[in-house]
Amino acid sequence: MASLRYERRIAASADAVWDVMCRPESIPDWFPGVVSCSVVGKSRTIVTASGLEMPEEILTIDPLLRRFAYRITAPAYRFHLGLIDVIAIGPRDSLCIYSTTAEPDALALIIAGGTLGALEEIRRLAETSGKE
């Protein structure tokens, strides 16, 4: 089982960062290669640019902790857990941490590449949102 974690310091309030990614349906706006998704209750299905559908289970959306947790339930994964945490450092300074644990290991590496791009897009959107 492989675990990877990436983080970005963002020049925006933690609330502004959380606002970018807290809605499950917003993932096509900030995760590279995800072109659409549907959400029904705690189930989300993302569609990639190649047309691959990936079912997910939403585990946690916690606005107090600013934590979003999900797991990919596609048969290719024996296990998956994705966590996004937003931590306030100062009024316009926050840390966004994206962690992935998956088995098989190769799938964790594939997702991890996307999480790097996702963090950059979350940063860009939060810093240009104008929200304090």
Summary of the structure (lengths in Angstrom):
residues: 132
radius of gyration: 14.1
end to end distance: 38.7
largest distance: 42.4
contacts: 403
relative contact order: 0.28
helix: 30%
strand: 46%
